[in-house]
């Protein structure tokens, strides 16, 4: 399979809101089709929620996925030509789909997989001598799985691209900026609380200024990797305003929690010094 990593925050929320409604046995997925482009995609089921505009790093080591990634990267320098399936319709496409699996199984023993996922495009990769591939992918558009065309060795699904709402105007722009400011505060408090070193680029990610409200709302959700059910529900949310409002609530709680924790930490550090002074006076 693969491993993925992403900077996340430990968030102090008692609940995660609406849970994803579409976790089911992947071989039995039946969804009502909506208007949108249909296509077939190789699906990479993983305990990671991929989101549009977010970066997903992967380490590929399982043989069947090495074949898949060498195939979709066909024509690129460094590809293992012996593993390329030149007759595949996905040859050289650089694209694949990712769907979240929660690690649990249904009564039949099959993995439960979300039917809403994200198309990923490989933007960088590197082979190492033992055959592993380090892949960096970028989230593009959301899709809904309509049916499983093929289950093994690589899952192939018929999917439908999900439409995105058109968001503009001062109200949504103001909301997006408010959420961006909350994320900035969360990052800085997290750095202070954990005594981390951070560059200015890390403290002020370029995405906060470069992305529009809709894309930024997806990108911000990528920070919530500690609670993947929450990430999945944000991915499935069709309204940018609702997604931003949920993130505003989450980040507001996180900022309050971190601020209080930093204050308590500062108090505990200063207390021993006060005690020493009293001892000297006596």
Kinemage of the C-alpha trace (Angstrom):
@kinemage 1
@onewidth
@group {chain A} dominant
@subgroup {mainchain}
@vectorlist {calphas} color= white
{ca unk a 1} P 0.000 0.000 0.000
{ca unk a 2} L 1.309 3.449 0.887
{ca unk a 3} L 1.857 5.866 3.703
{ca unk a 4} L 0.787 9.484 3.720
{ca unk a 5} L 1.723 12.342 6.020
{ca unk a 6} L 0.358 15.840 6.592
{ca unk a 7} L 0.777 18.463 9.273
{ca unk a 8} L -2.307 18.397 11.467
{ca unk a 9} L -3.546 19.925 14.684
{ca unk a 10} L -4.883 18.123 17.733
{ca unk a 11} L -8.258 19.767 18.110
{ca unk a 12} L -10.214 19.839 21.391
{ca unk a 13} L -13.690 19.152 20.046
{ca unk a 14} L -16.156 16.934 21.902
{ca unk a 15} L -17.848 16.043 18.622
{ca unk a 16} L -17.203 16.175 14.916
{ca unk a 17} L -20.560 17.207 13.561
{ca unk a 18} L -22.311 15.382 10.767
{ca unk a 19} L -20.712 12.053 9.960
{ca unk a 20} L -20.207 10.895 6.374
{ca unk a 21} L -23.374 9.234 5.213
{ca unk a 22} L -21.775 7.085 2.558
{ca unk a 23} L -19.380 4.630 4.126
{ca unk a 24} L -20.282 1.200 2.855
{ca unk a 25} L -18.850 -1.978 1.420
{ca unk a 26} L -17.121 -0.814 -1.763
{ca unk a 27} L -18.276 -3.760 -3.883
{ca unk a 28} L -21.910 -2.889 -3.162
{ca unk a 29} L -21.902 0.838 -3.772
{ca unk a 30} L -25.070 1.996 -5.468
{ca unk a 31} L -25.514 5.748 -5.880
{ca unk a 32} L -28.081 7.916 -7.574
{ca unk a 33} L -26.433 9.606 -10.539
{ca unk a 34} L -26.438 13.387 -10.755
{ca unk a 35} L -25.515 15.691 -13.579
{ca unk a 36} L -21.767 15.639 -14.195
{ca unk a 37} L -18.977 14.181 -16.264
{ca unk a 38} L -18.670 10.419 -15.962
{ca unk a 39} L -15.406 8.567 -16.365
{ca unk a 40} L -13.474 5.587 -15.121
{ca unk a 41} L -10.659 6.030 -12.617
{ca unk a 42} L -8.210 3.745 -10.841
{ca unk a 43} L -9.061 4.073 -7.157
{ca unk a 44} L -6.549 4.106 -4.337
{ca unk a 45} L -8.492 3.307 -1.123
{ca unk a 46} L -6.557 4.569 1.892
{ca unk a 47} L -7.102 5.734 5.467
{ca unk a 48} L -6.466 9.295 4.264
{ca unk a 49} L -8.966 11.931 3.124
{ca unk a 50} L -7.704 13.644 -0.022
{ca unk a 51} L -9.142 17.110 -0.648
{ca unk a 52} L -9.168 19.457 -3.644
{ca unk a 53} L -6.213 21.901 -3.655
{ca unk a 54} L -4.421 19.961 -0.903
{ca unk a 55} L -1.116 18.135 -1.311
{ca unk a 56} L -1.017 14.397 -0.615
{ca unk a 57} L 2.424 12.762 -0.182
{ca unk a 58} L 2.546 8.988 -0.622
{ca unk a 59} L 5.134 6.245 -0.405
{ca unk a 60} L 4.286 3.445 -2.825
{ca unk a 61} L 5.786 0.021 -2.154
{ca unk a 62} L 3.146 -2.648 -2.866
{ca unk a 63} L 3.761 -4.354 -6.234
{ca unk a 64} L 0.331 -3.735 -7.748
{ca unk a 65} L 0.471 -0.026 -6.899
{ca unk a 66} L 3.993 0.248 -8.265
{ca unk a 67} L 2.531 -1.013 -11.542
{ca unk a 68} L -0.305 1.524 -11.324
{ca unk a 69} L 1.931 4.519 -10.652
{ca unk a 70} L 4.532 3.573 -13.237
{ca unk a 71} L 1.654 3.234 -15.705
{ca unk a 72} L 0.029 6.602 -15.025
{ca unk a 73} L 3.503 8.192 -15.090
{ca unk a 74} L 4.468 6.539 -18.383
{ca unk a 75} L 6.662 8.774 -20.513
{ca unk a 76} L 8.234 10.569 -17.560
{ca unk a 77} L 11.984 10.300 -16.889
{ca unk a 78} L 12.876 7.603 -14.365
{ca unk a 79} L 9.777 5.446 -14.830
{ca unk a 80} L 10.338 1.673 -14.685
{ca unk a 81} L 9.294 0.774 -18.224
{ca unk a 82} L 8.992 -2.910 -17.340
{ca unk a 83} L 6.116 -2.096 -14.977
{ca unk a 84} L 4.186 0.102 -17.418
{ca unk a 85} L 0.933 -1.347 -18.776
{ca unk a 86} L 0.998 0.364 -22.153
{ca unk a 87} L -2.479 -0.886 -23.097
{ca unk a 88} L -4.090 0.699 -20.019
{ca unk a 89} L -6.535 3.560 -20.694
{ca unk a 90} L -4.848 5.388 -17.807
{ca unk a 91} L -1.341 5.148 -19.279
{ca unk a 92} L 0.417 8.500 -18.921
{ca unk a 93} L -2.640 10.206 -17.395
{ca unk a 94} L -0.886 11.134 -14.113
{ca unk a 95} L -4.321 10.881 -12.445
{ca unk a 96} L -5.986 8.531 -9.990
{ca unk a 97} L -8.792 8.690 -7.454
{ca unk a 98} L -8.530 8.400 -3.698
{ca unk a 99} L -11.359 7.317 -1.401
{ca unk a 100} L -11.267 7.176 2.366
{ca unk a 101} L -11.530 3.811 4.129
{ca unk a 102} L -12.038 3.907 7.884
{ca unk a 103} L -10.149 0.718 8.743
{ca unk a 104} L -13.257 -1.121 9.859
{ca unk a 105} L -15.074 -3.877 8.022
{ca unk a 106} L -18.711 -4.772 7.492
{ca unk a 107} L -20.098 -8.150 8.693
{ca unk a 108} L -18.808 -9.831 5.514
{ca unk a 109} L -15.261 -8.680 6.230
{ca unk a 110} L -15.068 -6.195 3.346
{ca unk a 111} L -13.546 -2.756 3.882
{ca unk a 112} L -15.884 0.203 4.170
{ca unk a 113} L -15.102 2.906 1.654
{ca unk a 114} L -16.573 6.376 1.224
{ca unk a 115} L -18.266 6.929 -2.107
{ca unk a 116} L -17.162 10.568 -2.353
{ca unk a 117} L -13.477 10.998 -3.134
{ca unk a 118} L -11.022 13.282 -4.881
{ca unk a 119} L -9.149 12.997 -8.157
{ca unk a 120} L -5.421 13.440 -7.579
{ca unk a 121} L -2.797 14.491 -10.107
{ca unk a 122} L 0.826 13.470 -9.612
{ca unk a 123} L 2.956 16.624 -9.580
{ca unk a 124} L 6.270 15.106 -8.492
{ca unk a 125} L 7.776 11.680 -7.864
{ca unk a 126} L 11.061 9.928 -7.145
{ca unk a 127} L 12.112 6.287 -7.391
{ca unk a 128} L 14.495 4.743 -4.868
{ca unk a 129} L 16.718 1.705 -5.384
{ca unk a 130} L 14.509 -0.755 -3.511
{ca unk a 131} L 11.610 -0.054 -5.902
{ca unk a 132} L 9.607 2.296 -3.734
{ca unk a 133} L 8.155 5.439 -5.267
{ca unk a 134} L 7.735 8.688 -3.369
{ca unk a 135} L 4.816 10.519 -4.931
{ca unk a 136} L 3.482 14.023 -4.375
{ca unk a 137} L -0.044 14.570 -5.655
{ca unk a 138} L -2.387 17.531 -5.745
{ca unk a 139} L -6.127 17.308 -5.193
{ca unk a 140} L -8.206 18.368 -8.183
{ca unk a 141} L -11.960 17.708 -8.395
{ca unk a 142} L -14.392 15.740 -6.227
{ca unk a 143} L -16.215 12.714 -7.535
{ca unk a 144} L -18.879 10.244 -6.503
{ca unk a 145} L -18.377 6.526 -7.092
{ca unk a 146} L -21.259 5.169 -9.163
{ca unk a 147} L -20.112 1.566 -9.481
{ca unk a 148} L -17.080 -0.677 -9.157
{ca unk a 149} L -16.024 -1.849 -12.617
{ca unk a 150} L -13.123 -3.981 -11.426
{ca unk a 151} L -11.989 -4.875 -7.932
{ca unk a 152} L -8.556 -6.473 -8.398
{ca unk a 153} L -5.643 -6.157 -8.695
{ca unk a 154} L -6.403 -2.422 -8.839
{ca unk a 155} L -9.868 -1.099 -8.155
{ca unk a 156} L -11.396 0.603 -11.189
{ca unk a 157} L -14.573 2.615 -10.639
{ca unk a 158} L -17.028 4.534 -12.741
{ca unk a 159} L -17.241 7.958 -11.157
{ca unk a 160} L -19.103 11.188 -11.695
{ca unk a 161} L -17.510 14.572 -11.099
{ca unk a 162} L -19.412 16.574 -8.499
{ca unk a 163} L -20.420 20.141 -9.334
{ca unk a 164} L -19.053 22.995 -7.248
{ca unk a 165} L -21.026 26.046 -6.206
{ca unk a 166} L -20.096 29.444 -7.591
{ca unk a 167} L -19.186 31.679 -4.664
{ca unk a 168} L -18.542 35.393 -4.915
{ca unk a 169} L -19.396 38.617 -3.145
{ca unk a 170} L -18.229 40.537 -0.101
{ca unk a 171} L -20.012 38.319 2.426
{ca unk a 172} L -18.292 35.058 1.465
{ca unk a 173} L -14.959 36.859 0.968
{ca unk a 174} L -15.228 38.302 4.488
{ca unk a 175} L -16.078 34.885 5.923
{ca unk a 176} L -13.127 33.299 4.123
{ca unk a 177} L -10.735 35.941 5.466
{ca unk a 178} L -12.067 35.411 8.988
{ca unk a 179} L -11.419 31.670 8.721
{ca unk a 180} L -7.955 32.346 7.266
{ca unk a 181} L -7.111 34.594 10.236
{ca unk a 182} L -8.244 31.878 12.638
{ca unk a 183} L -5.960 29.373 10.930
{ca unk a 184} L -3.050 31.825 11.166
{ca unk a 185} L -3.702 32.164 14.905
{ca unk a 186} L -3.950 28.399 15.299
{ca unk a 187} L -0.623 27.857 13.544
{ca unk a 188} L 1.180 30.466 15.656
{ca unk a 189} L -0.300 29.194 18.920
{ca unk a 190} L 0.575 25.610 17.999
{ca unk a 191} L 4.174 26.653 17.322
{ca unk a 192} L 4.375 28.534 20.637
{ca unk a 193} L 2.730 25.793 22.679
{ca unk a 194} L 5.027 23.061 21.369
{ca unk a 195} L 8.218 25.159 21.174
{ca unk a 196} L 8.519 24.538 17.452
{ca unk a 197} L 10.677 26.315 14.931
{ca unk a 198} L 8.736 27.653 11.966
{ca unk a 199} L 9.644 29.684 8.912
{ca unk a 200} L 7.613 32.661 7.783
{ca unk a 201} L 6.264 30.541 4.922
{ca unk a 202} L 4.956 28.050 7.472
{ca unk a 203} L 3.452 30.767 9.641
{ca unk a 204} L 1.880 32.494 6.632
{ca unk a 205} L 1.066 29.819 4.004
{ca unk a 206} L 0.746 31.261 0.511
{ca unk a 207} L -2.537 29.411 0.018
{ca unk a 208} L -4.268 31.742 2.480
{ca unk a 209} L -3.714 34.638 0.102
{ca unk a 210} L -3.668 32.801 -3.205
{ca unk a 211} L -6.830 30.677 -3.072
{ca unk a 212} L -10.429 31.772 -3.465
{ca unk a 213} L -13.015 31.006 -0.760
{ca unk a 214} L -14.098 27.614 -2.143
{ca unk a 215} L -10.602 26.267 -2.792
{ca unk a 216} L -9.311 27.637 0.502
{ca unk a 217} L -12.126 25.923 2.394
{ca unk a 218} L -10.970 22.555 1.029
{ca unk a 219} L -7.310 23.332 1.682
{ca unk a 220} L -7.974 24.319 5.305
{ca unk a 221} L -9.829 21.033 5.844
{ca unk a 222} L -6.571 19.218 5.063
{ca unk a 223} L -5.233 20.376 8.466
{ca unk a 224} L -7.870 18.357 10.331
{ca unk a 225} L -6.219 14.982 9.710
{ca unk a 226} L -6.562 13.926 13.348
{ca unk a 227} L -10.309 13.545 12.785
{ca unk a 228} L -10.758 11.993 9.371
{ca unk a 229} L -14.521 11.597 9.706
{ca unk a 230} L -14.694 15.373 10.033
{ca unk a 231} L -12.500 15.814 6.956
{ca unk a 232} L -14.709 13.462 4.972
{ca unk a 233} L -17.867 15.316 5.944
{ca unk a 234} L -16.249 18.612 4.884
{ca unk a 235} L -15.315 17.013 1.566
{ca unk a 236} L -18.907 15.891 1.062
{ca unk a 237} L -20.341 19.319 1.927
{ca unk a 238} L -21.553 20.949 -1.297
{ca unk a 239} L -21.897 24.485 0.092
{ca unk a 240} L -18.737 26.577 0.419
{ca unk a 241} L -20.404 28.888 2.956
{ca unk a 242} L -21.489 25.966 5.146
{ca unk a 243} L -18.017 24.440 4.898
{ca unk a 244} L -16.375 27.727 5.904
{ca unk a 245} L -18.806 28.218 8.788
{ca unk a 246} L -18.015 24.765 10.162
{ca unk a 247} L -14.299 25.511 9.906
{ca unk a 248} L -14.841 28.853 11.622
{ca unk a 249} L -16.522 27.111 14.551
{ca unk a 250} L -13.791 24.463 14.781
{ca unk a 251} L -10.895 26.897 14.558
{ca unk a 252} L -12.503 29.350 16.998
{ca unk a 253} L -12.726 26.579 19.595
{ca unk a 254} L -9.154 25.534 18.836
{ca unk a 255} L -7.799 29.067 19.240
{ca unk a 256} L -9.575 29.440 22.592
{ca unk a 257} L -8.220 26.088 23.768
{ca unk a 258} L -4.663 26.797 22.632
{ca unk a 259} L -4.736 30.309 24.116
{ca unk a 260} L -5.835 28.967 27.498
{ca unk a 261} L -3.226 26.191 27.375
{ca unk a 262} L -0.442 28.647 26.527
{ca unk a 263} L -1.542 30.887 29.425
{ca unk a 264} L -1.550 27.960 31.871
{ca unk a 265} L 1.850 26.833 30.631
{ca unk a 266} L 3.266 30.327 31.156
{ca unk a 267} L 1.787 30.419 34.666
{ca unk a 268} L 3.290 27.043 35.611
{ca unk a 269} L 6.716 28.150 34.393
{ca unk a 270} L 6.650 31.364 36.419
{ca unk a 271} L 5.282 29.790 39.643
{ca unk a 272} L 8.506 28.019 40.810
{ca unk a 273} L 10.437 31.298 40.628
{ca unk a 274} L 7.847 32.958 42.871
{ca unk a 275} L 8.149 30.080 45.317
{ca unk a 276} L 11.935 30.438 45.478
{ca unk a 277} L 11.609 34.138 46.222
{ca unk a 278} L 9.303 33.404 49.148
{ca unk a 279} L 11.720 30.810 50.492
{ca unk a 280} L 14.581 33.314 50.385
{ca unk a 281} L 12.509 35.926 52.185
{ca unk a 282} L 11.780 33.518 55.010
